[in-house]
Every structure is written in C-alpha cells, then in structure tokens.
C-alpha cells in the first residue's frame, strides 16, 4: 500500500531532462517518443497507462472461463498456414497439461511457423472461446514458462504505442524516468490531502505506472484525478469571474431576416429549439456578452440554431465565425450554409478556412475576412492563426466544443473585442455536473428530437451473434446502405480481449464477399488520409468503415444504417450513445449492435440500458449511477470531456469534492498567493496546466 506521509522535499524548480538522457533512448527512439508528444522525462511521467494487464496463474481448460486466461501446453502436429483473399491464417494445436486440446489461430503471422518448436512447452495467454465443442484462442500471446513466471500475479502497465515503439520500450523508459526524477514539494496542502485521504503526488505517480496492487492503483488514480479536476475548476472559475462583468460591445436588435428564414424552412422548430433560440436572441440583445452552451443529442437541431445566430449577427452588420474540430465537419457546415444562402437569398457571404486551404486561396480569404467582404467564416483551428485578421468579429460559435481546449476557445474569442460566444455539444451531461464543468457558461438544453425522426433499433449481444451480424450487414449493403464497425484499439496490442481496427479489417475482408468495399480509419493516420477516407465514406465509395471512436465527431452520413460496436463493455454508456448518433440520420430505419465479450450478467444489464432509451440525458444519468471506481480497469472514458485520467461519470464524487474545495480555496485566498495555497498558485501560474490537460473542455 501507498504510505500517506508528508513530503520531505523543499520547494524547488523542476528541470525536466530530455528523453535522450535515459539509457537506451537515442535520437531515433526519441523521434518515436515525439510522435506521442513525449520529449522530456516529465512528459513521460504524465504519459499514464491506458490500462493494465493482470497476468493470472495458468489454469487447465476445464477450470477456465470464456475470458482472458492463460493455459500451459505443448505444440502437437503441424503448424499450417493458408491464404484467403490476401490474409494468411496460421493455426496449430496445443496439448494442455490436462490432455485437452486448444486450437490456436493467428492472422498475418506466417513467421510463427519458423519460430515455434513442436513438443516444446508454452504458456498461451489470450481470450478463450468455445466454438463447436472446441476450445479456441485467436492471436494469443505465447510465452516460455520462465518468461511468464516473472509476470505472473502482477499488474503490468499498457501504454498507447506508435509504430516502432513497443509497450516494453515505453515501460523501461518510464521506470528509468521515475528512478532519476526529483520530485518537488507537493503543491496540494496537507490539510486537503488529509481531509480527502489522498496520497502524496510522488507516490501517486509511481503507483499509477507500477501499482503494487489494485488498491494502491485506485488510491493513486484518485489523487491524480482530484488534482486534474481541482486545477481545471480553479482556472474555469477565474475565467467566469472575468467574463461575468463584460459589457456587450456588439449590441444587436431583432431582425426580419431570421423570421423570414424560419417561415420558409420546410419544417417547424421543435418546442425545445424555439425556447433555446429565444434565449440566444435575448443574449445577443442584452447588455452583457453572451457565453452560452447548447447541449443536445445528435439530430436535435443545434446546427440550424447556430446558422440563425450567424444570420442575426450578419444582419446587424457584424462578422460571425464557426469553428469545427475536423475539416470534414467544417466543410459540411460550409456547404449546408451555402445551400441555405442560395435557396433563401440570405445576406451572407461565407468562406471556408482549413488546414487544406492552399496558400493562394488562403491569401484571398484573409483579404476578404479583413475587409469584411466575408461576413461568415467557417473552419477548423485555422480560424485562430495569427494571420487571420477579422474586420468586425462579434460572434464565435464552436461546434462539438468539448473537442476544443479552453484556450483555443478563448483564442478565437479574442479575435474580436469582447465577442459573444456560443458553444455546442452533442454529449449529454447531467445538469449537476454540467454546472461544475461549464461554470463560465449559461446552459441551454435541446431535449427533444424532430417528430419525423425514426428511433434507432438496438440490440445487446455476445460474440456468438457475430456471424448473424455480418449477414445482416450484407443485406443492408445490398439495399444500398452503409455500415460502421467500431473497435477500441488501433493495432493488435498486449490486451488479448480487445478488437483492433487493423487486424479486424483484414479479417473482415477474408470473410465478406470481395464486392463489399471495406476500409479502416483511426487516429494514428495523417489528417489528410483521415479526411480522404471520411469523404469517400460520405460519397458512398466505402460500404463498411472499421474505425476507432475517431468517427464520434466529424461525418454526417445519412446513408449509414448500421453501427456495430465491438467490446462494447469497454465503453461508458454516454460514449456508446454518442457513437450510436452516427446512424439514424436519414429516412431509413437504422440499427445499433452492441457486442460484448464479457460474460458477467451485470455488464450485459448495464449495456441493455441502451435498449431502454434513445434519450441521451436519461442514459447519461444512468451511467452516472452505475459507474464506480472498480470500473477503471474496463470501461473507457465517456467520450465527453476527456481529461487525461478523470472521467466525469466514474469520478463524479471526486469532481464534486474538487468543486467544493475550489469554492473554499478561492474564498480564503482568491490570488492563491499565501500559504497554504502559494505552491498551488505557482503550479497553476507556471503553465503546468497546459492545453493537453483541457483539450476537450
């Protein structure tokens, strides 16, 4: 267990060493670490494991359950490799110590035939399944008994990797960084640590990477999550206090143009949309600057409210800007607004500015923005570059705003004098948490969908349903529709029970007919490649898109009618609901299949909440009730507000405590200038809290 003792170090300025100061990390390896945004030992210390592997003692097959397990045996017979549509499939049998047979299968690993020896004892560790009366493992890891013995009974960290940099290499580097690092005095006052039973920062860092046991890991994580929430809320409260007194520098009046557009649209706004639109109009015509968040499910009608706000701004003689997190989404907004302008003769001149805009086009657009000729500017982070000079920017809208950092949002707002800010999120968050997390914003909620929207049909199944799901996908594709398949990992990794995009795509191509076009998409791809694939899917050139959660935000494909999520047990309900929002956007009936490998009844019961409702706010409230500290080994973050470690659902109680301490700290010492809060103030001031910490708030 971690000892909760006070620090004996004095306050000192930490000098982070470069990653190359570690043994075995040369220039070539340093470049690989740089791909993970790791250049110093401090970066390495805060590059926390994304999960942990517990290496259980090997068991016999009659003792084993259908889960990740380890069995011991010897290879019998031939190691055979066959080829199916460019995919090599290697298989052989392992005779276990109890005499039972385990069938082992590997995809695209033909070299195993030369590296493995028959009649040699191995320990196979992987996800065990029973198919047709036979025990099988796919892509199992094979260890020599003495090698496995060194890990048995231990929790081993699993880090996010990149090509050329293994989990083992990162683990060795982290061990060194911990050994050579000199930890300064803990900036969190002893009174807070004692009151909340939090361990020292140094102990938390060590145990987060290499926990002695599960209890130590939970305690270490609790300390780091508390810090993350506390520092964020402190910064947010300071922003709120500043924004509350800002006077409206861009007074607006009600305009006829918005009423004419609403009257001409082929549909009526829902009651929720009408209420929120009234709140926005009231903000824009009031004495104070607007700082408003619109929360609403996918399809609840946030975009038309954004366009109405831009129209009101332009009709009052000002410029408006709308920033999206991806080029594809920014382009879709631009094309939709351009179509409205053409169809209804709106007095707007929109331009699109993204990273792909050519230098020649960029210069022309810059000139239009500076002169005021372009009165609506849509784009990505390109909107906040220094070279962009606005003529009279009065309104800033950020779409899927949880993907932007506080500083990014502020950077765009500061392109004007004291501009109105409207932020939008499709991720429903219970109001009690939203008030804490969006403390600088007024909150509007769109809690109803248009009446003509068909609800998505859902099913929660185990892996035995997979072949049936594939046949169903073929039927939907034959009917002219498209499919998403979500995997939790990019590439095959240490975790044997998790599906990954790369090998899943290859396997799927060997199973389904060659006429079906299948492509992969994940976050490790270059932006241009990701955009190309998303655009091809939107253009119906791809039938099945196998992806990580990168598709959570970024493409609107009404033709996609099926979403299947592999390892659904690894995600929070709120994120699964967010993923489900990628289908059901057209006129055809849509379906969502949540596939779980976990045999636990409580896991299936949790997932079946998604069967009960398509209401994101109801699902978020249920997620809040069900998540707990014990889930940190399975369920991934909610998809909303991705702090480095904290999860607003799982850690709701810690979030509440951090909020209460923020109130107390600022009441006692608003400037954080005197003891016991001086070290905390210095930590906040010195830029320890950087954009990475809040990149999705």
Long-range contacts (C-beta under 8 A, 24 or more apart in sequence): 1-212, 1-213, 1-215, 1-216, 1-219, 2-199, 2-200, 2-203, 2-204, 2-207, 2-212, 2-216, 2-219, 2-220, 3-199, 3-203, 4-193, 4-194, 4-197, 4-198, 4-199, 4-200, 4-203, 5-200, 6-186, 6-190, 6-200, 7-183, 7-185, 7-186, 7-200, 7-201, 7-202, 9-182, 9-183, 9-184, 9-185, 10-184, 10-185, 11-184, 11-185, 11-679, 12-182, 12-184, 12-185, 13-184, 14-42, 14-182, 14-184, 16-40, 16-41, 16-42, 16-43, 17-41, 17-180, 19-43, 19-44, 19-173, 21-180, 22-173, 22-176, 22-177, 22-180, 23-176, 24-169, 24-172, 24-173, 25-173, 29-165, 29-169, 32-162, 32-164, 32-165, 33-165, 33-173, 35-162, 35-165, 36-160, 36-162, 36-165, 37-692, 41-177, 41-180, 41-181, 42-181, 44-173, 44-174, 44-177, 45-174, 45-177, 45-178, 45-181, 45-205, 45-209, 46-644, 47-159, 47-160, 47-170, 47-174, 48-208, 48-209, 48-224, 48-644, 48-645, 49-157, 49-158, 49-159, 49-208, 49-209, 50-158, 50-159, 50-160, 51-158, 51-495, 51-633, 52-155, 52-156, 52-157, 52-158, 52-211, 52-217, 52-633, 53-155, 53-156, 53-158, 53-494, 53-495, 54-154, 54-155, 54-156, 55-125, 55-148, 55-151, 55-152, 55-153, 55-154, 55-156, 56-152, 56-153, 57-152, 57-153, 58-123, 58-148, 58-152, 60-96, 60-97, 60-98, 60-100, 61-96, 61-98, 61-100, 61-102, 61-128, 61-135, 62-98, 62-100, 64-128, 64-135, 65-128, 65-599, 66-127, 66-128, 66-129, 66-130, 66-597, 66-599, 67-127, 67-128, 67-497, 67-597, 67-598, 67-599, 68-125, 68-126, 68-127, 68-128, 68-495, 68-496, 68-497, 69-125, 69-126, 69-128, 70-123, 70-124, 70-125, 70-148, 71-96, 71-102, 71-123, 71-124, 71-128, 72-96, 72-97, 72-121, 72-122, 72-123, 72-124, 72-145, 73-97, 73-102, 73-121, 73-122, 73-124, 74-118, 74-119, 74-120, 74-121, 74-122, 75-116, 75-117, 75-118, 75-119, 75-120, 75-122, 76-101, 76-118, 76-119, 77-118, 79-112, 79-113, 79-116, 79-118, 81-110, 81-113, 84-510, 85-509, 85-510, 85-514, 86-506, 86-509, 86-510, 87-506, 87-507, 87-509, 87-510, 89-510, 92-116, 94-122, 94-124, 100-135, 101-134, 101-135, 102-135, 102-136, 102-137, 103-134, 103-135, 103-136, 103-137, 104-136, 104-137, 104-138, 104-140, 105-136, 105-137, 105-138, 105-139, 106-138, 106-139, 107-138, 107-139, 107-503, 107-506, 107-507, 108-503, 108-506, 109-139, 116-142, 121-145, 123-148, 125-496, 126-496, 126-497, 127-496, 127-497, 127-597, 129-463, 137-496, 139-492, 139-496, 139-503, 140-496, 141-494, 141-496, 155-211, 155-213, 155-214, 155-217, 156-494, 157-209, 157-210, 158-493, 158-494, 158-495, 161-491, 161-493, 162-524, 163-524, 167-493, 167-494, 174-209, 175-209, 175-210, 178-205, 178-206, 178-209, 178-210, 185-679, 186-679, 187-679, 187-680, 187-682, 187-683, 188-227, 188-230, 188-680, 189-676, 189-677, 189-679, 189-680, 190-676, 191-676, 192-661, 196-226, 196-657, 196-661, 198-222, 198-223, 198-226, 199-223, 201-227, 214-633, 217-632, 218-629, 218-632, 221-632, 221-645, 222-629, 222-654, 224-645, 225-643, 225-645, 225-646, 225-651, 225-654, 226-654, 226-657, 226-658, 228-643, 228-644, 228-645, 228-646, 228-693, 229-643, 229-646, 229-651, 229-654, 229-655, 229-658, 229-659, 230-658, 230-661, 230-662, 231-683, 231-684, 231-688, 231-689, 231-693, 232-643, 232-689, 232-693, 232-694, 232-697, 233-436, 233-439, 233-658, 233-659, 233-662, 234-662, 234-665, 234-666, 234-672, 234-684, 235-406, 235-684, 235-689, 235-694, 236-406, 236-437, 236-439, 236-440, 236-697, 237-439, 237-662, 237-666, 239-406, 239-410, 239-440, 240-439, 240-440, 243-289, 243-291, 243-440, 244-288, 246-288, 246-289, 246-418, 247-287, 247-288, 247-289, 247-418, 248-286, 248-287, 248-288, 248-289, 248-418, 248-420, 249-289, 249-394, 249-416, 249-417, 249-418, 249-419, 250-313, 250-316, 250-318, 250-394, 250-395, 250-416, 250-417, 250-419, 250-420, 251-285, 252-284, 252-285, 252-312, 252-313, 252-316, 252-318, 252-394, 253-285, 253-316, 254-281, 254-285, 254-312, 255-311, 255-312, 255-315, 255-316, 256-315, 257-311, 257-312, 257-315, 257-346, 257-347, 258-308, 258-311, 258-312, 258-315, 260-344, 261-308, 261-311, 261-340, 261-344, 261-346, 262-308, 264-344, 265-304, 267-450, 269-301, 269-304, 270-300, 270-301, 270-446, 270-448, 270-449, 270-450, 270-451, 271-448, 272-296, 272-300, 272-301, 272-445, 272-446, 272-447, 272-448, 273-300, 273-301, 273-304, 273-305, 273-446, 275-444, 276-305, 276-444, 276-445, 276-446, 277-305, 277-308, 279-442, 279-444, 280-305, 280-308, 280-309, 280-422, 280-444, 281-312, 283-420, 283-442, 284-309, 284-312, 284-313, 284-395, 284-420, 289-418, 289-419, 289-420, 289-421, 290-395, 290-420, 290-421, 290-422, 291-420, 291-421, 291-440, 291-441, 291-442, 292-421, 292-422, 292-423, 292-441, 292-442, 292-443, 292-444, 293-401, 293-423, 293-424, 293-425, 293-434, 293-438, 293-441, 293-442, 293-443, 293-444, 294-422, 294-423, 294-424, 294-425, 294-444, 294-445, 294-446, 295-425, 295-427, 295-428, 295-429, 295-434, 295-443, 295-444, 295-445, 295-446, 296-424, 296-425, 296-426, 296-428, 296-445, 296-446, 296-447, 297-426, 297-428, 297-446, 297-449, 297-577, 297-581, 297-614, 297-615, 297-616, 298-426, 298-578, 298-581, 298-582, 298-585, 299-449, 299-450, 299-453, 299-581, 299-584, 299-585, 300-426, 300-446, 300-447, 300-448, 300-449, 301-446, 301-450, 302-399, 302-424, 302-426, 302-446, 303-333, 303-336, 303-399, 306-397, 306-399, 306-422, 306-424, 307-336, 307-337, 307-340, 309-395, 309-397, 309-422, 310-337, 310-348, 310-376, 310-395, 310-397, 311-346, 311-347, 311-348, 313-394, 313-395, 313-420, 314-347, 314-348, 314-375, 314-376, 315-347, 316-394, 317-392, 318-375, 318-392, 318-393, 318-394, 318-395, 319-369, 319-372, 319-374, 319-375, 319-376, 319-377, 319-390, 319-391, 319-392, 319-393, 319-394, 319-395, 320-375, 320-376, 320-377, 320-393, 320-394, 320-395, 320-396, 320-397, 321-376, 321-377, 321-378, 321-379, 321-383, 321-390, 321-393, 321-395, 321-396, 321-397, 321-412, 321-415, 322-376, 322-377, 322-378, 322-379, 322-396, 322-397, 322-398, 322-399, 323-378, 323-379, 323-380, 323-381, 323-383, 323-384, 323-396, 323-397, 323-398, 323-399, 323-404, 323-412, 324-378, 324-379, 324-380, 324-399, 324-400, 325-380, 325-399, 325-400, 325-403, 325-404, 325-553, 325-554, 326-380, 326-531, 326-534, 326-553, 326-554, 327-354, 327-355, 327-356, 327-380, 327-527, 327-531, 328-531, 328-534, 328-535, 328-538, 328-554, 328-555, 329-399, 329-400, 329-553, 329-554, 329-555, 329-556, 330-354, 330-378, 330-379, 330-380, 332-555, 332-556, 333-378, 333-399, 334-378, 337-376, 337-378, 348-375, 348-376, 349-373, 349-374, 349-375, 349-376, 350-374, 350-375, 350-376, 350-377, 350-378, 351-376, 351-377, 351-378, 352-378, 352-379, 353-377, 353-378, 353-379, 353-380, 353-382, 353-383, 353-388, 354-379, 354-380, 354-382, 355-380, 355-381, 355-382, 355-527, 356-528, 356-531, 357-382, 381-408, 383-412, 383-415, 384-408, 384-411, 384-412, 384-415, 388-415, 390-415, 390-416, 392-416, 393-419, 394-419, 394-420, 395-419, 395-420, 395-421, 395-422, 396-420, 396-421, 396-422, 397-421, 397-422, 397-423, 397-424, 398-422, 398-423, 398-424, 399-424, 400-424, 400-425, 400-426, 400-553, 401-425, 402-427, 402-640, 402-641, 402-642, 402-696, 402-697, 403-553, 403-695, 403-696, 404-695, 404-696, 404-697, 405-691, 405-694, 405-695, 405-696, 405-697, 406-694, 406-697, 407-691, 407-694, 408-691, 425-640, 426-553, 426-578, 426-581, 426-616, 427-574, 427-578, 427-616, 427-638, 427-639, 427-640, 427-641, 428-574, 428-577, 428-616, 428-617, 428-619, 428-620, 429-574, 429-620, 429-640, 429-641, 429-648, 430-617, 430-620, 430-621, 430-624, 433-624, 433-648, 433-652, 433-655, 436-655, 436-656, 436-659, 437-641, 437-648, 437-655, 437-697, 445-617, 447-615, 447-617, 453-584, 454-584, 454-587, 454-588, 454-589, 454-590, 455-584, 455-614, 456-580, 456-583, 456-584, 456-590, 456-591, 456-592, 456-614, 457-589, 457-590, 457-591, 457-592, 458-580, 458-591, 458-592, 458-593, 458-594, 458-610, 458-611, 458-614, 459-591, 459-592, 459-593, 459-594, 459-611, 460-568, 460-594, 460-596, 460-604, 460-607, 460-608, 460-610, 460-611, 461-593, 461-594, 461-595, 461-596, 462-595, 462-596, 462-597, 462-599, 462-604, 463-595, 463-596, 463-597, 465-593, 465-595, 466-595, 469-564, 469-593, 469-595, 470-508, 470-511, 470-512, 472-562, 472-591, 473-512, 473-544, 473-562, 473-564, 474-512, 474-513, 474-516, 476-561, 476-562, 476-591, 477-516, 477-543, 477-544, 480-559, 481-559, 481-560, 481-561, 481-562, 481-588, 482-537, 482-540, 482-542, 482-543, 482-544, 482-545, 482-557, 482-559, 482-560, 482-561, 482-562, 483-543, 483-544, 483-545, 483-560, 483-561, 483-562, 483-563, 483-564, 484-544, 484-545, 484-547, 484-551, 484-560, 484-562, 484-563, 484-564, 484-579, 484-582, 484-583, 485-544, 485-545, 485-546, 485-547, 485-564, 485-565, 485-566, 486-547, 486-548, 486-549, 486-551, 486-563, 486-564, 486-565, 486-566, 486-579, 487-546, 487-547, 487-548, 487-566, 487-567, 488-548, 488-549, 488-566, 488-567, 488-570, 488-571, 488-636, 489-548, 490-522, 490-523, 490-524, 490-548, 491-524, 497-567, 497-597, 498-567, 498-570, 499-566, 499-567, 501-546, 501-547, 501-548, 504-546, 504-566, 505-546, 508-544, 508-546, 512-544, 516-543, 516-544, 517-541, 517-542, 517-543, 517-544, 518-542, 518-543, 518-544, 518-546, 519-544, 519-545, 519-546, 520-545, 520-546, 520-547, 521-545, 521-546, 521-547, 521-548, 521-550, 521-551, 522-547, 522-548, 522-550, 523-548, 523-550, 549-575, 549-579, 549-639, 551-579, 551-582, 552-578, 552-579, 552-582, 552-639, 555-582, 556-585, 557-582, 557-585, 558-585, 558-586, 558-587, 559-586, 559-588, 560-585, 560-586, 560-590, 561-586, 561-588, 561-589, 561-590, 561-591, 562-590, 562-591, 562-592, 562-593, 563-590, 563-591, 563-592, 563-593, 564-592, 564-593, 564-595, 565-592, 565-593, 565-594, 565-595, 566-595, 567-595, 567-596, 567-597, 568-594, 568-595, 568-596, 568-607, 569-596, 569-597, 569-598, 569-603, 569-607, 569-634, 569-635, 570-634, 570-635, 570-636, 571-635, 571-636, 571-639, 572-623, 572-627, 572-635, 572-636, 572-637, 572-638, 572-639, 572-647, 572-649, 572-650, 573-606, 573-607, 573-609, 573-610, 573-619, 573-620, 573-622, 573-623, 573-626, 574-616, 574-619, 574-620, 574-623, 574-638, 574-639, 574-640, 574-649, 575-636, 575-637, 575-638, 575-639, 575-640, 576-607, 576-610, 577-610, 577-614, 577-616, 577-619, 577-620, 578-616, 578-639, 578-640, 579-639, 580-610, 580-614, 581-616, 598-634, 620-649, 623-649, 624-649, 624-652, 627-652, 640-696, 641-696, 641-697, 642-695, 642-696, 643-693, 643-694, 643-696, 644-692, 644-693
